[in-house]
Amino acid sequence: MDETFTTTLNGMANQALVNGNGLENLDADEVIFYNSIRAGLDLLNKKPKLQTIHQILDYSKSLR
């Protein structure tokens, strides 16, 4: 799963909260899966420290 997918689901879920019909385009399995991980997604650090970003980039470069 990539970040675009998560962003898309978050956008749809947020729209559903506003007007009540944003999740109607998703399959039941997708809605169940999203609801099961939603709490964890909300806990993610949205503004990581610069050191964390550098560590991720260094790790990525070491895999090449």
Secondary structure as GFF3:
##gff-version 3
##sequence-region A 1 64
A	DSSP	alpha_helix	3	19	.	.	.	ID=ss1
A	DSSP	three_ten_helix	22	25	.	.	.	ID=ss2
A	DSSP	alpha_helix	28	43	.	.	.	ID=ss3
A	DSSP	alpha_helix	50	62	.	.	.	ID=ss4
###
